[in-house]
């Protein structure tokens, strides 16, 4: 009960990449960079285990950014000529690569870090991939001319890599779809369908993470415009509830999401965000256990998985580590309160 996991990303050590950045520059290249990525992956697996998390991941130490890490291994994308594009409905500008011809995987995308992680932990291993709709929103299209068509093309590639990750021994494959909270109608119309294409044939656990973004200023400013009740999930959850995706990760603690929206996910495992990633204040185990207790009004206990609201990539290592410990300690306290 209350198996804990993080959403996905963790801060990169200062010797691996620039710190406190969403698109950090690597500190080295070639074999040296490969070794540094491996070292950081092992370090974070150990730290997650030591903190007491039940489900661990690679902390996304081998990718510069959660979307572009995947795109770097796709043929048909011009990375040499990035363009500035407003993303997430123009919430902020990003330097994005361009799709210039038909998309095809160059080969395996995440074999190195997935196999490394699998070889070094006996705990359940979760691996994250960007969702098709979020990819489409983080790349400039100069070829397809149709969002849905391009999303379905990416979904096929994601599926290819997801099946290979499953063969590597990954237990949970999670697709990150922050764009679902921005283009709610599109998400319900075709985003969930594209996600199902990406997850087709998987027999491991499948998950989707939908959040209000990393704790960067552009996102906190945007959240301040969303009013007292954030009802974005209300439009997407019914479509997800009908889908084959088994787990849904959502933002909860310190958000203005009405918690009763979790009821719309009946039949799904719910990864409830009990850790705020937009604040350096570390939650107490009591606060975490209180959030779990509150969520239990809407989610059955065997379906509740305490999680972070989003990734921890842009935070300091010290704070991130303390938050992992708070997550595990809070879940333990919640179990104790229920007499389990
Ligand atoms: Zn997120």
Boltz pocket constraint, residues with backbone or C-beta under 6 A from the ligand:
constraints:
  - pocket:
      binder: B
      contacts: [[A, 7], [A, 178], [A, 209], [A, 210], [A, 211], [A, 212], [A, 213], [A, 214], [A, 309], [A, 310], [A, 311]]
      max_distance: 6.0
